[in-house]
Amino acid sequence: MARNVLEQSFPLFWVSGEVSNFTRAASGHWYFSLKDSGAQVRCVMFKGRNSYVDFMPREGDKIEARCTVTLYEARGDFQLTVEFVQRAGLGALFEAFERLKNKLALEGLFNEASKRPIPRHPKQVGIITSADAAALRDVLTTLRRRMPNIPVIIYPTPVQGKGAAELIANAINTANARAECDVLIICRGGGSIEDLWQFNEEIVARAIAACAIPTISGVGHETDFTICDFAADMRAATPTAAAELATPSREALLNSLKQVKLQLARNLQFLLNQRTQALDFLARRLVSPSQQIEQQKLQLLQITRRLDNAANQQLKTRQQTLLRLSQNLQHLNPQAVLTRGYAFVQDAKGSIVSSSDGLHQGDEVRLTFGTGSADAVINKVHR
């Protein structure tokens, strides 16, 4: 509870003093005390922070430390957690830094709304740095690795020493006037606050603010902050990081393209399968003219056969009926009766005489036998 109160009550602040009881633990952490003529305080600087310091404090060194207040609860000791240290005597520079930073911030030079977006696919990249700087080699190596086909224009300028700020500003103005690049990297390697001071000058900040080309500041190491960082459209922790922010990764683009290609191939294969199935379905319903003729021939043949069968069946039926009628007629044929010894009588008019009532003595009649006929005269009639 006490530790929370301390940490929340005191913001990040600077303290200066003389180093005593300095110890570098096996873990890499630094433990020491800061003292002056009237007091001393325990301090700890963890490995993750002291690895960015370009010197190791020794007993008796005068240093300035940026700290937060905390409590080491295991022993109940009040102590300072150090975030950054530098050799003493730089306080005036930090005051000048803060004054300029506040002035330009009030003018709106650092407004996020005015920051230009960094193009995702620049056609040409500009670099403002010293032609002999190790930072330039790092940036060029990174650009070549990430996107070797992007041309690079170098605007060489001194980045350290008296008058370098004006030359840096001139290089920025030149790049802006020539308008050859889509993005501009302003960079140099790490160093002390004095080494980086040229990037804290007002003339550099105003040149960056007036530049129409999107700018990336890659000055110093991760813990280094300059006015250039605030004025630029984007800050990078290192020159190498600036190069990574300025260009897309060729490998990442190729991998993305490969994924798009695979997805496109899957989509096309899916559509092809769908269309093939639809084609198969339609093909089963589609019949060629020759097939249609063959099918019609087959249907006609089947109809002909059915008609023939029906006609034959009807013929047989009629033949059977005719035979039956013929047989019946044969049974009824008087001629057939006559062949068994019978005869029929016709009068002179040719009418059949079926009864003796119609005959008289002396009538002429004709007798028809099974074979042949004979004429006769009635001699006597029996009633």
C-alpha positions as CSV (number, residue, x, y, z in Angstrom):
1,M,0.0,0.0,0.0
2,A,2.8,2.4,0.9
3,R,4.6,1.6,-2.3
4,N,1.5,2.4,-4.4
5,V,1.1,5.7,-2.6
6,L,4.8,6.7,-3.3
7,E,4.7,5.6,-6.9
8,Q,1.5,7.4,-7.7
9,S,2.4,10.6,-5.8
10,F,5.7,11.3,-7.5
11,P,6.0,11.6,-11.3
12,L,9.2,10.9,-13.2
13,F,11.9,13.4,-12.1
14,W,15.6,14.2,-12.3
15,V,18.1,14.0,-9.4
16,S,21.8,14.6,-9.4
17,G,24.5,13.4,-7.0
18,E,27.7,11.5,-6.4
19,V,27.8,7.7,-6.9
20,S,28.8,5.6,-3.9
21,N,28.6,1.9,-3.1
22,F,28.2,0.9,-6.7
23,T,27.5,-2.8,-7.3
24,R,26.8,-4.7,-10.6
25,A,24.9,-7.8,-9.6
26,A,25.1,-11.2,-11.5
27,S,21.6,-10.4,-12.8
28,G,23.0,-7.3,-14.6
29,H,21.1,-4.9,-12.3
30,W,23.0,-1.9,-10.8
31,Y,22.7,-1.0,-7.1
32,F,24.3,2.2,-5.8
33,S,23.6,5.3,-3.7
34,L,23.4,8.9,-4.8
35,K,24.6,11.5,-2.2
36,D,25.4,15.1,-1.7
37,S,26.8,17.0,1.2
38,G,23.6,16.6,3.2
39,A,21.8,13.3,2.3
40,Q,21.9,10.1,0.3
41,V,19.4,7.7,-1.2
42,R,19.5,4.1,-2.4
43,C,19.1,3.6,-6.1
44,V,18.5,0.6,-8.4
45,M,18.8,0.5,-12.2
46,F,17.5,-2.7,-13.8
47,K,19.3,-4.5,-16.6
48,G,16.6,-3.7,-19.2
49,R,17.4,0.1,-18.7
50,N,21.1,0.2,-18.0
51,S,21.9,-1.7,-21.1
52,Y,21.2,1.5,-23.1
53,V,23.7,3.5,-21.1
54,D,27.0,4.1,-22.9
55,F,29.1,4.3,-19.7
56,M,29.3,2.5,-16.4
57,P,29.3,4.8,-13.3
58,R,32.2,4.5,-10.9
59,E,32.6,5.5,-7.3
60,G,32.7,9.3,-7.0
61,D,31.2,10.0,-10.4
62,K,28.8,12.9,-10.6
63,I,25.7,11.8,-12.5
64,E,22.2,12.9,-13.2
65,A,19.4,10.3,-13.0
66,R,15.8,10.2,-14.2
67,C,14.0,8.3,-11.5
68,T,10.7,7.2,-10.0
69,V,10.1,6.8,-6.3
70,T,9.3,3.3,-4.9
71,L,9.6,1.2,-1.8
72,Y,11.6,-2.1,-1.6
73,E,9.0,-3.8,0.6
74,A,11.2,-6.8,1.5
75,R,13.4,-4.5,3.7
76,G,11.1,-1.6,4.0
77,D,13.7,0.7,2.2
78,F,12.8,3.8,0.4
79,Q,14.7,3.9,-3.0
80,L,14.7,5.4,-6.4
81,T,14.2,3.3,-9.6
82,V,16.5,4.8,-12.2
83,E,15.2,4.9,-15.8
84,F,18.1,6.8,-17.4
85,V,21.5,8.2,-16.3
86,Q,24.0,10.6,-17.8
87,R,27.1,12.4,-16.6
88,A,26.5,15.5,-14.6
89,G,26.6,18.9,-16.3
90,L,23.9,18.2,-18.9
91,G,21.1,19.8,-16.9
92,A,21.3,23.0,-18.9
93,L,20.9,21.1,-22.1
94,F,17.8,19.4,-20.8
95,E,16.3,22.7,-19.7
96,A,16.9,24.1,-23.2
97,F,15.4,20.9,-24.7
98,E,12.2,21.3,-22.6
99,R,11.9,25.0,-23.3
100,L,12.1,24.5,-27.1
101,K,9.8,21.5,-26.9
102,N,7.1,23.4,-25.0
103,K,7.4,26.4,-27.3
104,L,7.0,24.4,-30.5
105,A,4.2,22.3,-29.0
106,L,2.3,25.4,-28.2
107,E,2.7,26.5,-31.8
108,G,1.1,23.2,-32.9
109,L,4.3,21.8,-34.6
110,F,3.8,18.4,-32.9
111,N,0.0,18.1,-33.4
112,E,-1.0,14.5,-34.3
113,A,-3.7,15.8,-36.6
114,S,-1.1,17.4,-38.8
115,K,1.0,14.3,-39.1
116,R,1.2,12.8,-42.6
117,P,0.7,9.1,-43.1
118,I,3.7,7.1,-44.3
119,P,3.0,5.6,-47.7
120,R,2.8,1.8,-47.7
121,H,4.5,1.4,-51.0
122,P,6.9,4.2,-51.7
123,K,8.4,4.5,-55.2
124,Q,11.6,6.2,-53.9
125,V,13.1,6.7,-50.4
126,G,15.3,9.6,-49.4
127,I,17.8,9.5,-46.5
128,I,19.3,12.5,-44.7
129,T,22.4,11.6,-42.7
130,S,26.2,11.6,-42.9
131,A,27.6,9.7,-45.9
132,D,30.2,8.1,-43.5
133,A,27.8,7.2,-40.7
134,A,27.3,3.6,-39.6
135,A,23.6,4.4,-39.4
136,L,23.5,4.9,-43.2
137,R,25.0,1.4,-43.8
138,D,22.4,0.0,-41.4
139,V,19.5,1.7,-43.2
140,L,20.8,0.8,-46.7
141,T,21.2,-2.9,-45.6
142,T,17.7,-3.0,-44.2
143,L,16.2,-1.3,-47.3
144,R,18.0,-3.7,-49.5
145,R,16.8,-6.7,-47.5
146,R,13.2,-5.6,-47.3
147,M,12.6,-4.1,-50.7
148,P,15.7,-4.2,-53.0
149,N,13.8,-2.7,-56.0
150,I,13.1,0.7,-54.3
151,P,15.6,3.4,-55.4
152,V,17.3,5.4,-52.7
153,I,18.5,9.0,-52.8
154,I,20.9,10.1,-50.2
155,Y,21.1,13.8,-49.1
156,P,24.4,13.8,-47.3
157,T,25.0,16.2,-44.4
158,P,27.1,16.4,-41.3
159,V,25.0,15.2,-38.3
160,Q,27.3,16.3,-35.5
161,G,29.4,19.4,-34.6
162,K,29.0,23.1,-34.8
163,G,26.7,24.3,-37.6
164,A,25.5,20.8,-38.4
165,A,21.9,21.8,-37.5
166,E,21.7,24.4,-40.3
167,L,23.2,21.9,-42.8
168,I,20.6,19.2,-41.7
169,A,17.8,21.8,-42.3
170,N,19.3,22.7,-45.7
171,A,19.3,19.0,-46.7
172,I,15.6,18.6,-45.6
173,N,14.7,21.8,-47.6
174,T,16.6,20.4,-50.6
175,A,14.8,17.1,-50.5
176,N,11.5,18.9,-50.2
177,A,12.2,21.2,-53.1
178,R,13.4,18.4,-55.4
179,A,10.3,16.3,-54.5
180,E,11.9,13.1,-55.7
181,C,10.9,10.8,-52.8
182,D,7.7,9.5,-51.3
183,V,9.2,9.3,-47.8
184,L,12.2,10.9,-46.1
185,I,14.3,9.2,-43.4
186,I,16.3,11.5,-41.1
187,C,18.7,9.5,-39.0
188,R,22.0,9.1,-37.2
189,G,23.3,6.5,-34.7
190,G,23.2,6.8,-30.9
191,G,25.4,9.0,-28.8
192,S,25.3,11.4,-25.8
193,I,23.0,14.3,-25.6
194,E,25.7,16.5,-26.9
195,D,26.2,14.2,-29.9
196,L,22.5,14.3,-30.8
197,W,22.0,18.0,-29.9
198,Q,22.0,19.2,-33.6
199,F,18.6,17.4,-33.9
200,N,17.3,19.4,-31.0
201,E,17.8,22.7,-32.8
202,E,14.7,24.8,-33.8
203,I,15.9,25.2,-37.4
204,V,15.7,21.5,-37.9
205,A,12.3,21.1,-36.3
206,R,10.9,23.9,-38.5
207,A,12.4,22.4,-41.7
208,I,10.7,19.1,-40.9
209,A,7.4,20.8,-40.2
210,A,7.6,22.7,-43.5
211,C,8.5,19.5,-45.5
212,A,5.7,18.2,-47.7
213,I,7.3,14.8,-47.8
214,P,6.3,12.4,-45.0
215,T,9.2,12.1,-42.6
216,I,10.5,9.4,-40.3
217,S,13.0,10.3,-37.5
218,G,15.4,7.6,-36.6
219,V,17.9,9.5,-34.4
220,G,19.8,7.7,-31.7
221,H,18.8,4.6,-29.7
222,E,15.4,3.6,-28.2
223,T,15.9,5.7,-25.1
224,D,17.0,8.8,-27.0
225,F,14.5,11.5,-27.7
226,T,15.1,14.6,-29.8
227,I,13.0,17.5,-31.0
228,C,13.3,15.9,-34.4
229,D,11.4,12.9,-33.2
230,F,8.4,15.1,-32.1
231,A,8.4,17.2,-35.3
232,A,8.6,14.2,-37.7
233,D,5.5,12.4,-38.9
234,M,6.7,9.2,-37.3
235,R,9.4,8.3,-34.8
236,A,11.5,5.2,-35.0
237,A,13.5,3.8,-32.1
238,T,16.7,3.3,-34.3
239,P,17.8,4.0,-37.9
240,T,17.2,0.4,-38.7
241,A,13.7,0.6,-37.4
242,A,13.2,3.8,-39.5
243,A,14.1,1.8,-42.6
244,E,11.6,-0.9,-41.6
245,L,8.9,1.7,-41.2
246,A,9.7,3.3,-44.6
247,T,9.3,0.2,-46.7
248,P,7.1,-2.9,-46.8
249,S,8.8,-6.3,-46.4
250,R,9.3,-8.0,-49.8
251,E,9.1,-11.4,-48.0
252,A,5.9,-10.5,-46.2
253,L,4.4,-9.2,-49.5
254,L,5.4,-12.4,-51.3
255,N,4.0,-14.5,-48.5
256,S,0.8,-12.5,-48.6
257,L,0.7,-12.8,-52.4
258,K,1.2,-16.6,-52.0
259,Q,-1.7,-16.8,-49.6
260,V,-3.9,-14.8,-52.0
261,K,-2.8,-17.0,-54.9
262,L,-3.7,-20.1,-52.9
263,Q,-7.1,-18.7,-51.9
264,L,-7.8,-17.6,-55.5
265,A,-6.9,-21.1,-56.7
266,R,-9.2,-22.7,-54.1
267,N,-12.0,-20.3,-55.1
268,L,-11.5,-21.0,-58.8
269,Q,-11.4,-24.8,-58.2
270,F,-14.6,-24.5,-56.2
271,L,-16.3,-22.5,-59.0
272,L,-14.9,-24.9,-61.6
273,N,-16.3,-27.9,-59.7
274,Q,-19.7,-26.2,-59.4
275,R,-19.8,-25.4,-63.1
276,T,-18.6,-28.9,-64.0
277,Q,-21.4,-30.4,-62.0
278,A,-23.9,-28.1,-63.6
279,L,-22.5,-29.0,-67.0
280,D,-22.8,-32.7,-66.2
281,F,-26.4,-32.2,-65.1
282,L,-27.2,-30.3,-68.3
283,A,-25.3,-32.8,-70.5
284,R,-27.5,-35.6,-69.2
285,R,-30.5,-33.6,-70.3
286,L,-29.1,-32.5,-73.7
287,V,-29.4,-34.9,-76.6
288,S,-27.7,-34.5,-79.9
289,P,-29.8,-34.5,-83.2
290,S,-28.4,-37.9,-84.2
291,Q,-29.4,-39.3,-80.8
292,Q,-32.8,-37.7,-81.1
293,I,-33.2,-39.3,-84.5
294,E,-32.2,-42.7,-83.2
295,Q,-34.5,-42.3,-80.2
296,Q,-37.3,-41.3,-82.6
297,K,-36.5,-44.2,-84.8
298,L,-36.6,-46.5,-81.8
299,Q,-39.9,-45.0,-80.7
300,L,-41.3,-45.3,-84.2
301,L,-40.2,-48.9,-84.4
302,Q,-41.8,-49.6,-81.0
303,I,-45.0,-48.0,-82.2
304,T,-44.9,-50.0,-85.5
305,R,-44.4,-53.1,-83.5
306,R,-47.3,-52.3,-81.2
307,L,-49.4,-51.5,-84.3
308,D,-48.4,-54.7,-86.0
309,N,-49.1,-56.7,-82.8
310,A,-52.4,-54.9,-82.4
311,A,-53.3,-55.5,-86.1
312,N,-52.3,-59.2,-85.9
313,Q,-54.2,-59.6,-82.7
314,Q,-57.2,-57.9,-84.2
315,L,-56.8,-60.0,-87.4
316,K,-56.7,-63.2,-85.3
317,T,-59.7,-62.1,-83.4
318,R,-61.6,-61.3,-86.7
319,Q,-60.4,-64.6,-88.1
320,Q,-61.6,-66.5,-85.1
321,T,-65.0,-64.6,-85.3
322,L,-65.2,-65.4,-89.0
323,L,-64.4,-69.0,-88.4
324,R,-67.0,-69.1,-85.7
325,L,-69.6,-67.4,-87.9
326,S,-68.6,-69.7,-90.8
327,Q,-69.1,-72.7,-88.6
328,N,-72.4,-71.3,-87.5
329,L,-73.4,-70.5,-91.1
330,Q,-72.3,-73.9,-92.1
331,H,-74.6,-75.4,-89.5
332,L,-77.4,-73.3,-90.8
333,N,-76.7,-73.9,-94.5
334,P,-79.6,-75.8,-96.0
335,Q,-77.3,-77.2,-98.6
336,A,-75.5,-79.0,-95.8
337,V,-78.8,-80.5,-94.7
338,L,-79.6,-81.6,-98.3
339,T,-76.4,-83.5,-98.5
340,R,-77.7,-85.8,-95.8
341,G,-80.7,-86.9,-98.0
342,Y,-83.0,-84.0,-97.5
343,A,-84.5,-81.7,-100.2
344,F,-86.4,-78.5,-100.3
345,V,-89.4,-77.7,-102.5
346,Q,-90.0,-74.5,-104.4
347,D,-93.2,-73.5,-106.1
348,A,-93.4,-72.1,-109.6
349,K,-92.6,-68.7,-108.3
350,G,-89.4,-70.0,-106.6
351,S,-90.8,-69.6,-103.1
352,I,-90.0,-72.3,-100.5
353,V,-92.9,-74.6,-99.8
354,S,-92.8,-75.4,-96.2
355,S,-96.3,-76.8,-95.8
356,S,-98.7,-78.9,-97.9
357,D,-101.4,-76.3,-97.4
358,G,-100.0,-74.2,-100.2
359,L,-100.0,-77.1,-102.8
360,H,-102.8,-78.4,-105.0
361,Q,-103.0,-81.4,-107.2
362,G,-101.3,-80.7,-110.6
363,D,-99.0,-77.9,-109.2
364,E,-95.5,-77.9,-110.7
365,V,-92.7,-77.8,-108.1
366,R,-89.0,-78.0,-108.1
367,L,-87.1,-80.3,-105.7
368,T,-83.5,-79.2,-104.8
369,F,-81.2,-82.0,-103.5
370,G,-77.8,-82.0,-102.0
371,T,-76.6,-82.3,-105.6
372,G,-78.8,-81.2,-108.4
373,S,-82.6,-80.6,-108.7
374,A,-85.7,-82.1,-110.4
375,D,-89.1,-80.8,-111.5
376,A,-92.2,-82.6,-110.4
377,V,-96.0,-82.4,-110.6
378,I,-98.1,-82.8,-107.5
379,N,-100.4,-85.9,-107.9
380,K,-102.0,-85.8,-104.5
381,V,-101.9,-83.5,-101.5
382,H,-102.0,-84.8,-98.0
383,R,-103.2,-82.2,-95.5
